[in-house]
Amino acid sequence: MRIIAGKHRGLALESPPDDAIRPTSDRARQALFNILEHRFGLGERSPLHGAIALDVFCGSGALGLEALSRGAARCLFIDKDPTALALAERNAQRAKESAACRFILRDATRLQTAPAAASLAFLDPTYGQDLAAPALASLRANGWLSDGALVSVELGPSDRLALPPGFLAIDERRYGKARIVLLRAPGPGEPARDATGA
C-alpha cells in the first residue's frame, strides 16, 4: 500500500497486520482522487487545495494521507478502534505529516461538536453494517462538514445508503466489490437532522 500521487508519491504505508482493517484498494483510491482532481478543478481550484479533510473510519489513514499528499492542508482522522487509529498515526509519522493531522478516538455515528468544519470527507465504514447514513447525519449535525462539502462514501456490495436530508448524490462508481458514492453535503440554511430524519 503506497501513496499514489503528490508530494509523498510512492511512500510505502504500513498495512494492517490482518483482516480486521480493510483498506481501500489502491485502484479505487486512485480512481477516486482522479475524479476529485479532474471533475471539480485542478490546481488552486481543486477541492483538495488547502482543504481541511476528514478520514472517517480511517483504518490505515491512507485516504487522508493521500489527500494531504495532493494538497490538503489538514486532516482529522476518526476511528473508534484504537488499533486502527494508532496505525493511521504511525503512517502519518512515516509521511512526516503529524503536524497537519489530528487523531480522534470516537464512534463516527455518535460524534460531539467538531473542532473544525471540513470541506472534504472520506467515509469507509465496515462493510455490511450500514454505518454510512448515521455517520453522515452525525457529521452534519455536529458541525464536522462545511456547507456544500464534498463527501466520498465507500460501500460494500450489500450496503444500503439512505441519505440523510439535504445530502445529494452526484456520482457513483464500482471498483470490484467496492461502490464509491460522491455526495454534496447540505448547503447554507439546510437543516441538520439525525439519521431518522427527526
Rosetta silent file (secondary structure, phi, psi, omega in degrees, C-alpha in Angstrom):
SEQUENCE: MRIIAGKHRGLALESPPDDAIRPTSDRARQALFNILEHRFGLGERSPLHGAIALDVFCGSGALGLEALSRGAARCLFIDKDPTALALAERNAQRAKESAACRFILRDATRLQTAPAAASLAFLDPTYGQDLAAPALASLRANGWLSDGALVSVELGPSDRLALPPGFLAIDERRYGKARIVLLRAPGPGEPARDATGA
SCORE:     score description
SCORE:     0.000 S_00000001
   1 L     0.000  126.102 -174.855    0.000    0.000    0.000 S_00000001
   2 E  -136.201  158.683  167.251    1.512    3.292   -1.155 S_00000001
   3 L   -70.223  132.067 -170.288    0.707    6.961   -1.600 S_00000001
   4 L   -86.060  -39.213 -174.587   -0.238    7.202   -5.262 S_00000001
   5 L  -150.963  170.699  178.420    0.484   10.828   -6.199 S_00000001
   6 L    93.567 -162.910 -173.072    1.530   14.213   -4.898 S_00000001
   7 L   -67.312  -21.449  178.464    4.442   15.216   -2.701 S_00000001
   8 L  -106.139   19.391 -176.718    4.563   11.792   -0.977 S_00000001
   9 L   -49.952  130.462  177.709    4.154    9.766   -4.171 S_00000001
  10 L    87.106   -6.754 -179.355    5.461    6.208   -3.777 S_00000001
  11 L   -65.929  124.629  178.209    5.714    6.347    0.024 S_00000001
  12 E   -75.716  131.942  177.012    5.021    2.878    1.426 S_00000001
  13 L  -103.472  150.327  176.084    2.400    2.831    4.185 S_00000001
  14 L   -70.772  129.029  179.921    2.164    0.288    6.947 S_00000001
  15 L   -91.964  157.108  175.403   -0.630   -2.155    6.171 S_00000001
  16 L   -59.702  145.169 -176.993   -2.951   -3.748    8.731 S_00000001
  17 L   -74.616  -15.426 -177.445   -1.477   -6.987   10.125 S_00000001
  18 L  -149.639 -163.884 -177.081   -4.665   -8.997    9.497 S_00000001
  19 L   -87.617    8.053 -177.712   -8.157   -8.729    8.023 S_00000001
  20 L   -67.211  -28.439  178.304   -9.509   -6.670   10.907 S_00000001
  21 L  -119.990  131.596 -178.098   -8.976   -3.470    8.879 S_00000001
  22 L  -114.498   98.252 -179.603   -9.853   -3.345    5.178 S_00000001
  23 L   -68.889  151.491  170.872   -8.051   -0.508    3.384 S_00000001
  24 L   -61.278  135.411 -178.343   -9.498    0.997    0.224 S_00000001
  25 L   -63.064  151.763  177.761   -7.719   -0.655   -2.700 S_00000001
  26 H   -56.524  -39.404 -178.849   -5.030    1.358   -4.493 S_00000001
  27 H   -62.276  -47.156 -179.776   -7.096    1.132   -7.691 S_00000001
  28 H   -66.848  -39.337  179.492  -10.223    2.540   -6.067 S_00000001
  29 H   -63.799  -43.827  178.955   -8.238    5.218   -4.235 S_00000001
  30 H   -62.686  -43.314 -179.890   -6.529    6.327   -7.447 S_00000001
  31 H   -63.302  -42.734  179.530   -9.836    6.458   -9.301 S_00000001
  32 H   -59.946  -48.430 -177.408  -11.483    8.469   -6.522 S_00000001
  33 H   -70.489  -30.029  173.671   -8.734   11.077   -6.414 S_00000001
  34 H   -62.164  -41.331  177.562   -8.665   11.308  -10.205 S_00000001
  35 H   -62.656  -47.190 -178.446  -12.363   12.193  -10.091 S_00000001
  36 H   -59.579  -41.178 -173.621  -11.789   14.795   -7.376 S_00000001
  37 H   -82.468  -27.075 -174.028   -8.902   16.409   -9.238 S_00000001
  38 H  -104.943  -25.210  178.720  -10.285   16.306  -12.773 S_00000001
  39 H   -84.638  -35.102 -170.540  -14.027   16.743  -12.352 S_00000001
  40 L  -104.868   -3.120  176.782  -14.008   19.561   -9.814 S_00000001
  41 L   128.263  145.484  179.817  -10.949   21.581  -10.845 S_00000001
  42 L  -102.648  164.668  175.634   -7.174   21.426  -10.985 S_00000001
  43 H    59.038 -130.499 -177.673   -4.521   23.342   -9.076 S_00000001
  44 H   -69.522  -15.421  177.862   -5.936   26.019   -6.818 S_00000001
  45 H   -88.028   -7.462 -179.298   -9.466   25.156   -7.994 S_00000001
  46 L   -66.598  141.960  175.633   -9.113   21.568   -6.804 S_00000001
  47 L   -64.745  -13.459  177.770  -11.260   20.609   -3.797 S_00000001
  48 L   -82.875  -26.679 -172.413   -8.045   19.236   -2.305 S_00000001
  49 L   -62.654  113.213  177.063   -6.140   22.523   -2.445 S_00000001
  50 L    68.302   13.655 -173.029   -5.759   23.872    1.105 S_00000001
  51 L   -73.653  150.721  159.416   -8.670   21.741    2.320 S_00000001
  52 E   -90.717  121.824 -176.024   -9.485   20.608    5.810 S_00000001
  53 E  -114.110  156.227  172.375  -10.237   16.919    5.227 S_00000001
  54 E  -118.670  136.595  169.905  -11.823   14.159    7.294 S_00000001
  55 E  -117.820   99.743 -171.435  -10.853   10.488    7.121 S_00000001
  56 E  -100.938  137.984 -166.341  -13.750    8.771    8.914 S_00000001
  57 L    57.057   53.942 -160.791  -13.493    5.072    9.844 S_00000001
  58 L   -69.377  -25.171 -179.473   -9.885    5.860    8.951 S_00000001
  59 L    53.924 -120.806 -177.773   -8.244    2.444    9.333 S_00000001
  60 L   -72.237  -15.733 -177.068   -4.711    2.821    7.942 S_00000001
  61 L    84.679    9.361 -173.563   -5.246    6.516    7.208 S_00000001
  62 H   -62.458  -37.629 -178.746   -4.419    6.052    3.517 S_00000001
  63 H   -67.197  -46.936  179.254   -7.261    8.245    2.238 S_00000001
  64 H   -64.838  -38.954  179.312   -6.448   11.181    4.479 S_00000001
  65 H   -70.181  -34.135  173.612   -2.724   10.910    3.803 S_00000001
  66 H   -62.476  -41.241  178.013   -3.379   10.765    0.062 S_00000001
  67 H   -62.275  -43.210  177.809   -5.380   13.983    0.446 S_00000001
  68 H   -63.895  -39.914  178.529   -2.507   15.639    2.314 S_00000001
  69 H   -60.762  -32.107 -174.978   -0.061   14.465   -0.341 S_00000001
  70 L   -99.219   12.613  170.264   -2.211   16.097   -3.015 S_00000001
  71 L   122.686   -6.264  175.412   -2.631   19.476   -1.391 S_00000001
  72 L   -64.260  148.519 -177.230   -4.960   19.302    1.608 S_00000001
  73 L   -86.938  -37.796 -176.844   -3.781   21.497    4.475 S_00000001
  74 E  -146.122  157.882  175.122   -5.028   19.437    7.424 S_00000001
  75 E  -144.391  135.652  174.529   -6.757   16.137    8.086 S_00000001
  76 E  -106.091  125.817 -177.756   -8.753   14.838   11.023 S_00000001
  77 E  -105.920  126.610 -176.522   -8.719   11.049   11.362 S_00000001
  78 E  -123.454  129.064  172.619  -11.637    9.421   13.189 S_00000001
  79 E  -157.933  147.520  177.643  -11.945    5.789   14.269 S_00000001
  80 L   -90.670   -6.699 -179.012  -13.388    4.027   17.302 S_00000001
  81 L   -96.432  113.721 -178.673  -10.748    1.270   17.107 S_00000001
  82 H   -58.958  -33.877  179.286   -7.560    2.252   18.984 S_00000001
  83 H   -64.815  -43.925  178.712   -5.503   -0.192   16.891 S_00000001
  84 H   -64.260  -44.436 -178.005   -6.673    1.398   13.652 S_00000001
  85 H   -64.590  -38.176  177.198   -6.088    4.914   14.925 S_00000001
  86 H   -64.500  -37.497  176.680   -2.574    4.008   16.074 S_00000001
  87 H   -63.827  -44.946  177.745   -1.850    2.590   12.608 S_00000001
  88 H   -60.777  -40.062 -179.967   -3.028    5.818   10.972 S_00000001
  89 H   -66.320  -39.611  176.757   -0.848    7.820   13.345 S_00000001
  90 H   -64.609  -39.096  178.607    2.224    5.727   12.502 S_00000001
  91 H   -67.163  -35.627  175.004    1.564    6.215    8.804 S_00000001
  92 H   -63.558  -37.535  176.588    1.287    9.980    9.327 S_00000001
  93 H   -65.001  -39.646  176.524    4.674    9.860   11.043 S_00000001
  94 H   -58.063  -39.746 -178.335    6.104    7.981    8.043 S_00000001
  95 L   -84.008   -0.788 -176.401    4.850   10.769    5.808 S_00000001
  96 L    55.637   41.860 -178.560    6.158   13.426    8.214 S_00000001
  97 L  -115.862   12.283 -174.530    2.637   14.845    8.323 S_00000001
  98 H   -55.834  -36.382 -177.448    1.931   14.568   12.057 S_00000001
  99 H   -66.809  -23.639 -178.981    1.704   18.353   12.474 S_00000001
 100 H   -94.444    3.849 -172.608   -1.106   18.512    9.895 S_00000001
 101 E  -118.971  150.454  169.860   -3.067   15.657   11.490 S_00000001
 102 E  -133.703  136.566 -174.339   -5.378   15.162   14.424 S_00000001
 103 E  -115.544  123.649 -170.270   -6.412   11.693   15.591 S_00000001
 104 E  -123.205  115.084  179.455   -9.792   11.302   17.253 S_00000001
 105 E   -87.221  100.289 -174.554  -10.843    8.102   19.022 S_00000001
 106 L  -163.326  150.970  173.500  -14.604    8.188   18.654 S_00000001
 107 L   -74.090  118.971 -175.616  -17.602    6.386   17.190 S_00000001
 108 L   -65.479  -16.457  178.212  -18.382    8.290   13.966 S_00000001
 109 L   -89.334   -3.491 -178.690  -22.109    7.705   14.444 S_00000001
 110 L  -138.867   59.182 -175.705  -22.049    9.436   17.857 S_00000001
 111 L   -81.981  159.636  171.708  -19.817   12.457   17.439 S_00000001
 112 L  -102.745 -175.047 -176.854  -19.549   15.514   19.614 S_00000001
 113 L   -59.070  135.125 -175.770  -19.081   19.105   18.415 S_00000001
 114 L   -72.076  146.304  172.216  -16.391   19.385   15.746 S_00000001
 115 L   -76.007  -21.327  179.360  -13.126   21.265   16.317 S_00000001
 116 L  -161.529  152.437  177.202  -13.315   22.435   12.677 S_00000001
 117 L   -93.564  133.089 -177.673  -15.612   22.037    9.671 S_00000001
 118 E   -98.710  145.084  176.289  -14.165   20.084    6.741 S_00000001
 119 E   -94.366   -6.450 -177.011  -14.800   20.810    3.065 S_00000001
 120 E  -146.082  130.578 -177.982  -13.814   17.277    2.036 S_00000001
 121 E  -138.941  144.323  176.928  -14.599   13.980    3.790 S_00000001
 122 E  -121.606  124.521  177.205  -13.874   10.309    3.166 S_00000001
 123 E  -118.584  125.052  179.147  -16.021    7.627    4.815 S_00000001
 124 L  -133.508   69.103 -176.194  -15.001    3.985    4.574 S_00000001
 125 L   -72.154  161.431  175.476  -17.158    2.145    7.118 S_00000001
 126 L   -54.836  133.492  179.846  -17.032   -1.587    7.758 S_00000001
 127 L   -63.484  147.874  170.986  -18.941   -3.399    5.054 S_00000001
 128 L    81.631    6.391 -178.127  -22.329   -4.902    5.857 S_00000001
 129 L  -116.600    0.256  177.752  -23.237   -2.720    8.850 S_00000001
 130 L    50.290   49.455 -177.525  -25.000    0.217    7.147 S_00000001
 131 L   -90.511  -14.106 -171.883  -22.989    2.758    9.139 S_00000001
 132 H   -63.140  -48.456 -175.997  -22.673    5.422    6.449 S_00000001
 133 H   -61.842  -48.713  178.056  -26.058    7.132    6.898 S_00000001
 134 H   -64.834  -31.222  177.046  -25.859    7.541   10.699 S_00000001
 135 H   -68.126  -42.911  177.596  -22.258    8.736   10.377 S_00000001
 136 H   -59.781  -44.402  179.919  -23.235   11.337    7.763 S_00000001
 137 H   -62.752  -41.308  179.922  -26.062   12.562    9.972 S_00000001
 138 H   -67.393  -41.354  177.338  -23.750   12.789   12.979 S_00000001
 139 H   -59.694  -46.772 -177.757  -21.070   14.643   10.992 S_00000001
 140 H   -68.240  -46.057 -175.096  -23.579   17.189    9.720 S_00000001
 141 H   -65.906  -26.775 -175.080  -25.450   17.699   12.975 S_00000001
 142 L  -106.588   14.617  170.190  -22.260   18.297   14.964 S_00000001
 143 L    81.863   18.615 -178.970  -20.534   20.712   12.594 S_00000001
 144 L   -81.236  -18.662 -178.619  -17.901   18.423   11.057 S_00000001
 145 E  -115.242  131.539  174.272  -18.897   19.283    7.460 S_00000001
 146 E   -72.682  164.153  177.897  -18.878   22.747    5.959 S_00000001
 147 E   -59.305  127.126  177.811  -21.831   23.859    3.834 S_00000001
 148 E    75.123   15.636 -178.788  -21.680   22.059    0.496 S_00000001
 149 E   -59.012  148.801  172.462  -18.730   19.844    1.466 S_00000001
 150 E   -86.072  134.660 -177.825  -17.750   17.003   -0.867 S_00000001
 151 E  -132.022  129.082  173.910  -18.098   13.576    0.725 S_00000001
 152 E  -105.906  130.141  178.609  -16.886   10.211   -0.579 S_00000001
 153 E  -123.094  124.728  174.766  -18.540    7.105    0.843 S_00000001
 154 E   -98.566  131.523 -176.914  -17.257    3.600    0.154 S_00000001
 155 E  -125.957  151.698  173.541  -19.859    0.848    0.449 S_00000001
 156 L   -84.091  173.037 -174.668  -19.819   -2.925    0.236 S_00000001
 157 L   -62.083  -27.222 -178.075  -21.977   -4.911   -2.179 S_00000001
 158 L  -102.668   -0.269 -176.771  -24.817   -5.404    0.321 S_00000001
 159 L   -74.751  142.682  172.873  -24.708   -1.953    1.970 S_00000001
 160 L  -105.093  153.031  177.396  -27.616    0.445    1.642 S_00000001
 161 L  -134.027   94.661  173.981  -27.258    4.218    1.725 S_00000001
 162 L   -90.453  104.875 -172.018  -30.387    6.085    2.763 S_00000001
 163 L   -67.018  134.785  171.930  -29.130    9.653    2.557 S_00000001
 164 L   -62.992  157.517 -177.938  -29.923   11.975    5.456 S_00000001
 165 L   -53.628  137.371  175.721  -31.940   15.064    4.466 S_00000001
 166 L    94.495  -22.538  178.840  -30.040   17.603    2.375 S_00000001
 167 L   -78.496  139.148 -177.544  -27.300   15.292    1.076 S_00000001
 168 E  -122.651  124.856  175.225  -27.169   14.960   -2.709 S_00000001
 169 E   -77.603  127.215 -176.919  -25.570   12.046   -4.597 S_00000001
 170 E  -118.190  -12.211  177.948  -23.557   13.439   -7.525 S_00000001
 171 E  -163.784  153.797  176.685  -21.564   10.425   -8.758 S_00000001
 172 E  -150.520  133.372  179.583  -21.286    6.680   -8.217 S_00000001
 173 E  -136.740  155.414  175.269  -18.653    4.178   -9.371 S_00000001
 174 E  -118.068  137.267  177.130  -17.914    0.498   -8.779 S_00000001
 175 E  -135.783   97.347 -174.369  -14.436   -0.974   -8.323 S_00000001
 176 L    63.744 -128.202  179.385  -14.601   -4.719   -7.730 S_00000001
 177 L   -79.149  -16.605 -175.121  -16.758   -5.245   -4.644 S_00000001
 178 E   -83.433  141.203  172.114  -16.494   -1.595   -3.618 S_00000001
 179 E  -119.949  123.171 -179.666  -19.077    1.038   -4.535 S_00000001
 180 E  -110.318  123.050 -179.230  -17.946    4.645   -4.134 S_00000001
 181 E  -113.758  126.730  174.369  -20.627    7.325   -3.930 S_00000001
 182 E   -96.041  132.471 -177.367  -19.750   11.023   -4.096 S_00000001
 183 E  -123.821  157.266  167.605  -22.091   13.323   -2.210 S_00000001
 184 E  -111.774  126.480  178.602  -22.581   17.021   -1.703 S_00000001
 185 L   -70.254  161.250  178.871  -23.399   17.977    1.894 S_00000001
 186 L   -55.178  147.815  178.918  -26.315   20.317    2.594 S_00000001
 187 L   -89.004 -172.479 -178.164  -25.753   23.971    1.750 S_00000001
 188 L   -57.491  136.040  175.246  -26.366   27.087    3.855 S_00000001
 189 L    82.968   -7.339  178.381  -29.658   27.141    5.696 S_00000001
 190 L   -83.203  135.167 -172.037  -30.489   23.493    5.130 S_00000001
 191 L   -68.851  142.757  170.329  -31.389   21.809    8.429 S_00000001
 192 L   -88.603  128.486 -178.028  -29.106   19.297   10.111 S_00000001
 193 L  -131.719  162.200  178.276  -31.114   16.270   11.172 S_00000001
 194 L   -80.319  178.153 -172.505  -30.360   12.928   12.730 S_00000001
 195 L   -65.988  -15.370  178.444  -30.358    9.651   10.801 S_00000001
 196 L   -87.901   -7.776 -177.945  -34.084    9.132   11.405 S_00000001
 197 L    83.657   11.421 -178.054  -34.884   12.456    9.765 S_00000001
 198 L   -76.312    0.000    0.000  -36.239   13.872   13.031 S_00000001
